[in-house]
Structures are given as structure tokens and as C-alpha cells.
């Protein structure tokens, strides 16, 4: 079942004008909270946003790659307390992908919006902007925003013959199987 799930999951940037049910939001958060974390520190924090006004503001978080968020009925902002773990980036990345896979498993579409190390403008980071919009404290770092909703586009999974198997080595770098 897992392999079928990852074979068919694709990033979705167009959503139906239909809210995501609370039960599904709860399941998405449960999936995120079940994600692996280095030394089980769990430094992540999650902010679910279904308020259209805030989603519209968040769609401006960076000049490229966030605008489609305005069409999503839900997003989850994935953050972490970087004082708790030196590998918060990895932990939040894993949690983000758990959200993606859970969304796809429930018939929802999703797309990752990278916030960490991206710019809102030449004077402000995307992270600073998101923190202002959502009132996030200074010690909480923003990794990503996951746009979520019922897909309004059909995308086929990547075909096996398009996968980059040439980037795989066996036992030592460059050794092909």
C-alpha cells in the first residue's frame, strides 16, 4: 500500500473551493505528530490555518512559489523550536512529508512551500513575514507551509522509466549495480 501511495502522489497547486473537514485536519496533525524525530525530541510545532484572510496573507510570503496558496482551503505551517534540537530542519522536513502522504492517502492534494532561507523581499525574509502574520515567537523557526485541499487537477504519478536511477550507487559512490 505504501508503494502505491508514493507512486501516485504528486504536488497539487489547484484546489476545489471545498473546506477540509475537521476530522481530516485532526488526522493530518496526528500523522505529523507521529513522524520520526531525532532522539525523540520532537521540536516541531504545527499551525493549522483555514482562515481565508490569513491564507491570503501567507500566499504573499515569497514572490515565487507561494501564490497558489490563496486557492487552498487549508494550510499547515510547520515550525520548530531550534533551541530544542540542532536537527530541527530534518525533523520538520520529515513531518512535512508525513503531512503530504497522509493528505494523499485521504484523497487530498498538497504542495510544499519552502519558507526557511527564502525571501519575502530584499529587506525581509519569508520566515520573518510568516512570523508576523501568525504571531510566531522569535525562538520558533518556520520550515514550510503545506497547502492542502481537495485537488482540482489530475496529475499522474511519475512513470518508473523517468526516475533517475543513474544517481544510485552500490556499496561505494559511483559503483553501479
Buried (B, 14 or more C-beta within 10 A) or exposed (E): EEEEEEEEBBEBBBBEEEEBEEEBBEBBBEBBEEBEBBEEBBBBBBBBBBEEEBBEBBBBBBEEBBBBBBBBBBBBBBBBBBEBBEBBBBBBBBBBBBBBBBBBBBEBBBBBBBBBEBBBEEEEBBBBBBBEBBEBEEEBBBBBBBBBBBBBEEBEEEEEEEEEEEEEEEEEEEEEE
